Amino acid sequence: MDLILAQEAGGSGLLSLLPFLIILLLFVPLFLNGRKQRRQMQQTQTMQQALEDGDVVVTTSGLRATVVDASYEDTIDLEIAEGVVTTWLRAAIREKVAADEPAEENTEAEQSEQQEQSENKPTIH
């Protein structure tokens, strides 16, 4: 009888730690994810502050533009088309695009391949 009570007492000690272990298992991933987000936010802010005239950027709305004037602290002037300059908040810049990266255009071979594929498809009336 004493042996059974001793085993139950030992097991209940482990059961009393179970809620703390569950809480720990839930909060560790949240903590690590928060650190990752803070690091990414810091990198984005550093990039936004380091922008210079002539840099090609993409805004949070997906607009690709060239930096014309980066002399202001909170805003930045972007040329979205030839002769069209708009003022944006620096926080609206999502990423800096490599200047030598070409726009996504289809080459002649890709265009002819797409045309052949569309010609081979049956039309449904």
The 8 nearest C-alpha neighbors of each residue, nearest first, counted from 0:
[[1, 3, 2, 4, 5, 6, 7, 8],
 [0, 2, 4, 3, 5, 6, 7, 8],
 [3, 1, 5, 0, 4, 6, 7, 8],
 [2, 4, 6, 0, 5, 1, 7, 8],
 [5, 3, 7, 1, 6, 2, 8, 0],
 [6, 4, 8, 2, 3, 7, 1, 9],
 [5, 7, 3, 9, 8, 4, 10, 2],
 [8, 6, 4, 10, 9, 5, 11, 3],
 [7, 9, 5, 11, 6, 10, 4, 12],
 [10, 8, 6, 12, 7, 11, 5, 13],
 [9, 11, 7, 13, 12, 8, 6, 14],
 [10, 12, 14, 8, 13, 9, 15, 7],
 [13, 11, 15, 9, 10, 14, 8, 16],
 [12, 14, 10, 11, 16, 15, 17, 9],
 [15, 13, 11, 17, 16, 12, 10, 18],
 [14, 16, 12, 13, 17, 11, 18, 19],
 [17, 15, 13, 14, 19, 18, 20, 12],
 [16, 18, 20, 14, 19, 15, 21, 13],
 [19, 17, 21, 20, 16, 22, 15, 14],
 [18, 20, 22, 16, 21, 17, 23, 15],
 [21, 19, 23, 17, 18, 22, 24, 16],
 [20, 22, 24, 18, 23, 19, 17, 25],
 [23, 21, 19, 25, 20, 24, 18, 26],
 [22, 24, 20, 26, 21, 25, 19, 27],
 [25, 23, 21, 22, 27, 26, 20, 28],
 [24, 26, 22, 23, 27, 21, 28, 29],
 [25, 27, 29, 23, 28, 24, 30, 22],
 [26, 28, 30, 29, 24, 25, 23, 31],
 [29, 27, 31, 30, 26, 32, 25, 24],
 [30, 28, 26, 32, 27, 31, 33, 25],
 [29, 31, 27, 33, 28, 32, 26, 34],
 [30, 32, 28, 34, 33, 29, 27, 35],
 [33, 31, 35, 29, 34, 30, 28, 36],
 [34, 32, 36, 30, 31, 35, 29, 37],
 [33, 35, 37, 31, 32, 36, 38, 30],
 [36, 34, 32, 38, 33, 37, 39, 31],
 [37, 35, 39, 33, 38, 34, 40, 32],
 [36, 38, 40, 34, 39, 35, 41, 33],
 [37, 39, 41, 35, 36, 40, 34, 42],
 [40, 38, 36, 42, 41, 37, 43, 35],
 [41, 39, 37, 43, 42, 38, 36, 44],
 [40, 42, 38, 44, 39, 43, 37, 45],
 [43, 41, 45, 39, 40, 44, 46, 38],
 [44, 42, 46, 40, 45, 41, 47, 39],
 [45, 43, 47, 41, 46, 42, 40, 48],
 [44, 46, 42, 48, 43, 47, 41, 49],
 [45, 47, 43, 49, 44, 48, 42, 50],
 [48, 46, 44, 45, 49, 50, 89, 43],
 [47, 49, 45, 46, 50, 44, 89, 72],
 [50, 48, 46, 47, 45, 51, 44, 69],
 [51, 49, 47, 48, 46, 69, 54, 52],
 [52, 50, 69, 54, 53, 49, 66, 68],
 [51, 53, 66, 67, 54, 68, 69, 50],
 [52, 54, 66, 65, 67, 51, 55, 68],
 [55, 53, 66, 65, 52, 51, 56, 50],
 [54, 56, 65, 96, 64, 95, 98, 66],
 [57, 55, 95, 96, 64, 63, 94, 65],
 [58, 56, 63, 94, 62, 93, 61, 92],
 [57, 59, 92, 93, 61, 62, 60, 91],
 [58, 60, 93, 91, 61, 92, 57, 62],
 [59, 61, 58, 62, 57, 91, 93, 92],
 [62, 60, 58, 59, 57, 63, 93, 92],
 [63, 61, 58, 57, 60, 64, 59, 79],
 [62, 64, 57, 56, 61, 58, 79, 55],
 [65, 63, 79, 56, 78, 55, 77, 62],
 [64, 66, 55, 78, 77, 54, 53, 56],
 [65, 67, 77, 52, 53, 54, 68, 76],
 [66, 68, 52, 77, 76, 78, 53, 65],
 [69, 67, 76, 52, 70, 66, 75, 77],
 [68, 70, 75, 71, 51, 52, 76, 50],
 [69, 71, 68, 72, 75, 74, 51, 52],
 [72, 70, 74, 69, 73, 75, 68, 76],
 [71, 73, 74, 70, 69, 75, 89, 48],
 [74, 72, 89, 71, 88, 75, 90, 87],
 [75, 73, 88, 89, 87, 71, 72, 86],
 [74, 76, 69, 87, 86, 89, 68, 88],
 [77, 75, 86, 68, 67, 85, 66, 87],
 [78, 76, 66, 85, 84, 67, 65, 64],
 [77, 79, 84, 65, 83, 64, 80, 67],
 [78, 80, 64, 83, 77, 84, 65, 63],
 [81, 79, 83, 78, 82, 84, 64, 65],
 [80, 82, 83, 78, 79, 84, 65, 64],
 [81, 83, 80, 84, 78, 79, 85, 77],
 [84, 82, 80, 78, 81, 79, 85, 77],
 [85, 83, 78, 77, 79, 82, 76, 86],
 [86, 84, 77, 76, 78, 87, 83, 79],
 [85, 87, 76, 75, 77, 74, 84, 88],
 [88, 86, 75, 74, 76, 89, 85, 91],
 [87, 89, 74, 90, 91, 73, 75, 86],
 [90, 88, 74, 91, 92, 73, 75, 47],
 [89, 91, 88, 92, 47, 44, 93, 73],
 [92, 90, 89, 59, 88, 58, 93, 87],
 [93, 91, 58, 90, 89, 94, 59, 57],
 [94, 92, 58, 59, 57, 91, 95, 43],
 [95, 93, 57, 56, 92, 96, 58, 43],
 [94, 96, 56, 55, 57, 97, 54, 93],
 [97, 95, 56, 55, 98, 94, 57, 100],
 [96, 98, 100, 99, 95, 55, 54, 56],
 [97, 99, 100, 55, 96, 54, 101, 53],
 [98, 100, 97, 101, 96, 102, 55, 54],
 [99, 101, 97, 98, 102, 96, 103, 55],
 [102, 100, 99, 103, 104, 98, 97, 96],
 [101, 103, 104, 100, 99, 105, 63, 98],
 [102, 104, 101, 105, 100, 106, 63, 109],
 [105, 103, 102, 106, 101, 109, 107, 110],
 [104, 106, 109, 110, 107, 103, 108, 102],
 [105, 107, 109, 108, 110, 104, 111, 103],
 [106, 108, 110, 109, 111, 105, 112, 104],
 [109, 107, 111, 106, 110, 112, 105, 113],
 [110, 108, 112, 106, 107, 111, 105, 113],
 [109, 111, 107, 113, 112, 108, 105, 114],
 [112, 110, 114, 108, 113, 109, 107, 115],
 [113, 111, 109, 115, 114, 110, 108, 116],
 [114, 112, 116, 110, 111, 115, 109, 117],
 [113, 115, 111, 117, 112, 116, 110, 118],
 [116, 114, 118, 112, 117, 113, 111, 119],
 [115, 117, 113, 119, 114, 118, 112, 120],
 [116, 118, 114, 120, 115, 119, 113, 121],
 [119, 117, 115, 116, 120, 114, 121, 113],
 [120, 118, 116, 117, 115, 121, 114, 122],
 [121, 119, 117, 118, 122, 116, 115, 123],
 [122, 120, 119, 123, 118, 117, 124, 116],
 [121, 123, 120, 124, 119, 118, 117, 116],
 [122, 124, 121, 120, 119, 117, 118, 116],
 [123, 122, 121, 120, 118, 119, 117, 116]]
